Amino acid sequence: MAGENILHFDDSNFESEVINSDLPVLVDFWAEWCGPCHMVTPVIEELAGEYSGKVKVGKVDVDKAPQTAAKLGIQNIPTVVLFEGGQAVERIVGARNKSDYKAAVDAKLGAP
Protein backbone atom coordinates (compact mmCIF):
# COMPACT_ATOMS: atom_id res chain seq x y z
CA MET A 1 0.00 0.00 0.00
CA ALA A 2 2.41 2.65 -1.18
CA GLY A 3 3.75 4.35 -4.27
CA GLU A 4 7.23 4.10 -5.68
CA ASN A 5 8.59 7.08 -3.69
CA ILE A 6 7.27 5.79 -0.36
CA LEU A 7 9.70 4.09 1.98
CA HIS A 8 8.68 1.52 4.59
CA PHE A 9 9.97 1.87 8.12
CA ASP A 10 9.67 -0.64 10.95
CA ASP A 11 11.25 -1.47 14.29
CA SER A 12 14.41 -2.77 12.60
CA ASN A 13 15.19 0.22 10.36
CA PHE A 14 13.49 3.24 11.96
CA GLU A 15 16.58 4.53 13.72
CA SER A 16 18.88 4.17 10.71
CA GLU A 17 16.38 5.48 8.14
CA VAL A 18 14.59 8.19 10.13
CA ILE A 19 16.49 9.20 13.27
CA ASN A 20 19.90 9.15 11.56
CA SER A 21 18.72 10.64 8.25
CA ASP A 22 20.51 13.67 6.82
CA LEU A 23 17.24 14.72 5.19
CA PRO A 24 13.99 15.63 6.95
CA VAL A 25 11.67 12.61 7.10
CA LEU A 26 7.87 12.67 6.88
CA VAL A 27 6.44 9.51 8.46
CA ASP A 28 2.84 8.34 8.19
CA PHE A 29 1.90 6.03 11.08
CA TRP A 30 -1.02 3.89 9.91
CA ALA A 31 -2.66 0.44 10.01
CA GLU A 32 -4.36 -1.66 7.35
CA TRP A 33 -7.66 -1.70 9.29
CA CYS A 34 -7.78 2.11 9.66
CA GLY A 35 -10.22 3.73 7.22
CA PRO A 36 -8.94 7.31 7.62
CA CYS A 37 -5.40 6.01 7.07
CA HIS A 38 -6.41 4.85 3.60
CA MET A 39 -7.72 8.35 2.88
CA VAL A 40 -4.32 9.85 3.78
CA THR A 41 -2.25 7.43 1.67
CA PRO A 42 -2.77 9.14 -1.73
CA VAL A 43 -1.84 12.50 -0.19
CA ILE A 44 1.35 11.05 1.31
CA GLU A 45 2.18 9.48 -2.07
CA GLU A 46 1.76 12.86 -3.79
CA LEU A 47 4.00 14.54 -1.22
CA ALA A 48 6.65 11.83 -1.70
CA GLY A 49 6.80 12.68 -5.39
CA GLU A 50 6.79 16.44 -4.85
CA TYR A 51 9.55 16.39 -2.23
CA SER A 52 11.69 13.69 -3.85
CA GLY A 53 15.35 14.37 -3.07
CA LYS A 54 14.46 16.97 -0.40
CA VAL A 55 12.49 14.96 2.13
CA LYS A 56 12.27 11.22 2.77
CA VAL A 57 8.66 10.09 2.95
CA GLY A 58 7.65 6.79 4.47
CA LYS A 59 5.07 4.79 6.32
CA VAL A 60 5.08 2.81 9.55
CA ASP A 61 2.43 0.13 10.00
CA VAL A 62 1.85 0.38 13.74
CA ASP A 63 0.76 -3.28 13.90
CA LYS A 64 4.08 -4.37 12.40
CA ALA A 65 6.23 -1.86 14.31
CA PRO A 66 4.75 -1.72 17.81
CA GLN A 67 8.01 -0.77 19.53
CA THR A 68 8.52 2.28 17.32
CA ALA A 69 4.90 3.39 17.71
CA ALA A 70 5.07 2.98 21.50
CA LYS A 71 8.43 4.74 21.81
CA LEU A 72 7.04 7.76 19.94
CA GLY A 73 3.74 7.77 21.84
CA ILE A 74 1.59 7.15 18.78
CA GLN A 75 -1.87 6.68 20.28
CA ASN A 76 -4.11 7.62 17.35
CA ILE A 77 -3.79 6.93 13.67
CA PRO A 78 -3.28 8.28 11.19
CA THR A 79 -0.54 10.35 12.73
CA VAL A 80 1.98 12.04 10.45
CA VAL A 81 5.24 13.11 12.06
CA LEU A 82 7.99 15.23 10.52
CA PHE A 83 11.48 14.43 11.79
CA GLU A 84 14.45 16.72 11.39
CA GLY A 85 17.88 16.04 12.82
CA GLY A 86 16.56 12.92 14.51
CA GLN A 87 13.84 14.82 16.39
CA ALA A 88 10.08 14.90 15.89
CA VAL A 89 9.47 18.55 15.00
CA GLU A 90 5.84 18.41 13.85
CA ARG A 91 2.99 16.01 14.58
CA ILE A 92 -0.36 16.01 12.81
CA VAL A 93 -2.98 13.65 14.22
CA GLY A 94 -5.98 12.55 12.16
CA ALA A 95 -6.71 12.70 8.45
CA ARG A 96 -6.01 16.19 7.11
CA ASN A 97 -5.85 18.01 3.82
CA LYS A 98 -2.73 17.92 1.70
CA SER A 99 -2.21 21.63 2.40
CA ASP A 100 -1.80 20.92 6.14
CA TYR A 101 0.98 18.40 5.57
CA LYS A 102 2.58 20.56 2.89
CA ALA A 103 2.57 23.62 5.16
CA ALA A 104 4.36 21.68 7.91
CA VAL A 105 7.06 20.43 5.52
CA ASP A 106 7.49 23.79 3.78
CA ALA A 107 7.89 25.57 7.13
CA LYS A 108 10.79 23.28 8.03
CA LEU A 109 12.37 23.56 4.56
CA GLY A 110 12.11 27.33 4.62
CA ALA A 111 9.87 27.37 1.54
CA PRO A 112 7.46 30.26 1.03
C-alpha positions as CSV (number, residue, x, y, z in Angstrom):
1,M,0.0,0.0,0.0
2,A,2.4,2.7,-1.2
3,G,3.7,4.4,-4.3
4,E,7.2,4.1,-5.7
5,N,8.6,7.1,-3.7
6,I,7.3,5.8,-0.4
7,L,9.7,4.1,2.0
8,H,8.7,1.5,4.6
9,F,10.0,1.9,8.1
10,D,9.7,-0.6,11.0
11,D,11.3,-1.5,14.3
12,S,14.4,-2.8,12.6
13,N,15.2,0.2,10.4
14,F,13.5,3.2,12.0
15,E,16.6,4.5,13.7
16,S,18.9,4.2,10.7
17,E,16.4,5.5,8.1
18,V,14.6,8.2,10.1
19,I,16.5,9.2,13.3
20,N,19.9,9.1,11.6
21,S,18.7,10.6,8.2
22,D,20.5,13.7,6.8
23,L,17.2,14.7,5.2
24,P,14.0,15.6,6.9
25,V,11.7,12.6,7.1
26,L,7.9,12.7,6.9
27,V,6.4,9.5,8.5
28,D,2.8,8.3,8.2
29,F,1.9,6.0,11.1
30,W,-1.0,3.9,9.9
31,A,-2.7,0.4,10.0
32,E,-4.4,-1.7,7.4
33,W,-7.7,-1.7,9.3
34,C,-7.8,2.1,9.7
35,G,-10.2,3.7,7.2
36,P,-8.9,7.3,7.6
37,C,-5.4,6.0,7.1
38,H,-6.4,4.8,3.6
39,M,-7.7,8.4,2.9
40,V,-4.3,9.8,3.8
41,T,-2.2,7.4,1.7
42,P,-2.8,9.1,-1.7
43,V,-1.8,12.5,-0.2
44,I,1.4,11.0,1.3
45,E,2.2,9.5,-2.1
46,E,1.8,12.9,-3.8
47,L,4.0,14.5,-1.2
48,A,6.6,11.8,-1.7
49,G,6.8,12.7,-5.4
50,E,6.8,16.4,-4.8
51,Y,9.6,16.4,-2.2
52,S,11.7,13.7,-3.8
53,G,15.3,14.4,-3.1
54,K,14.5,17.0,-0.4
55,V,12.5,15.0,2.1
56,K,12.3,11.2,2.8
57,V,8.7,10.1,3.0
58,G,7.7,6.8,4.5
59,K,5.1,4.8,6.3
60,V,5.1,2.8,9.5
61,D,2.4,0.1,10.0
62,V,1.8,0.4,13.7
63,D,0.8,-3.3,13.9
64,K,4.1,-4.4,12.4
65,A,6.2,-1.9,14.3
66,P,4.7,-1.7,17.8
67,Q,8.0,-0.8,19.5
68,T,8.5,2.3,17.3
69,A,4.9,3.4,17.7
70,A,5.1,3.0,21.5
71,K,8.4,4.7,21.8
72,L,7.0,7.8,19.9
73,G,3.7,7.8,21.8
74,I,1.6,7.1,18.8
75,Q,-1.9,6.7,20.3
76,N,-4.1,7.6,17.4
77,I,-3.8,6.9,13.7
78,P,-3.3,8.3,11.2
79,T,-0.5,10.4,12.7
80,V,2.0,12.0,10.5
81,V,5.2,13.1,12.1
82,L,8.0,15.2,10.5
83,F,11.5,14.4,11.8
84,E,14.5,16.7,11.4
85,G,17.9,16.0,12.8
86,G,16.6,12.9,14.5
87,Q,13.8,14.8,16.4
88,A,10.1,14.9,15.9
89,V,9.5,18.6,15.0
90,E,5.8,18.4,13.8
91,R,3.0,16.0,14.6
92,I,-0.4,16.0,12.8
93,V,-3.0,13.7,14.2
94,G,-6.0,12.6,12.2
95,A,-6.7,12.7,8.5
96,R,-6.0,16.2,7.1
97,N,-5.9,18.0,3.8
98,K,-2.7,17.9,1.7
99,S,-2.2,21.6,2.4
100,D,-1.8,20.9,6.1
101,Y,1.0,18.4,5.6
102,K,2.6,20.6,2.9
103,A,2.6,23.6,5.2
104,A,4.4,21.7,7.9
105,V,7.1,20.4,5.5
106,D,7.5,23.8,3.8
107,A,7.9,25.6,7.1
108,K,10.8,23.3,8.0
109,L,12.4,23.6,4.6
110,G,12.1,27.3,4.6
111,A,9.9,27.4,1.5
112,P,7.5,30.3,1.0
